[in-house]
Amino acid sequence: MVFAFWKVFLILSCLAGQVSVVQVTIPDGFVNVTVGSNVTLICIYTTTVASREQLSIQWSFFHKKEMEPISHSSCLSTEGMEEKAVSQCLKMTHARDARGRCSWTSEIYFSQGGQAVAIGQFKDRITGSNDPGNASITISRMQPADSGIYICDVNNPPDFLGQNQGVL
């Protein structure tokens, strides 16, 4: 009976193949920064895929403010907007939190294949790490408007399992 169990276990293990996992860790859950100073938001990851060719790192910024009427959202109509403003607007998501406050999430940094770009209010103020296993970013000249929640998202196909996001 025991032999039959191990035989079935071995067969199933071979059929399942290797499981790919990406794991993101944010060691600091909260960071306090002085206006005008620089801050490094630490995001560490591990991946079971050796290649970094398809690795992508995305940081998003979640800014909370009091609820405003949706009809006043500049994203509802892009007519007359500059191309840069439209592009940034399309990368934002509008939602309400549990208290009914308006929340805006926008992509602020993206890196893939060795190419990185900082976006929106953080353009020219973000630098990212190029070290394997390190998805940290440094934001220079922090401002009160930079207060909010930051999300680090790491993907490395075919790593589709695990915890690929970290929140700071």
Buried (B, 14 or more C-beta within 10 A) or exposed (E): EEEEEEEEEEEEEEEEEEEBBBBBBBEEEEEEBEEEEEBEBBBBBBBBBEEBEEBBBBBBBBBBEEEEEEEEBEBEEBEEBEEEBBEBBEBBEEEEEEEEEBBBBBBBBBBBEEEBEBBBBBEEBBBBBEEEEBBBBBBEEBEEEBEBEBBBBBBBEEBEEBEBBBBB
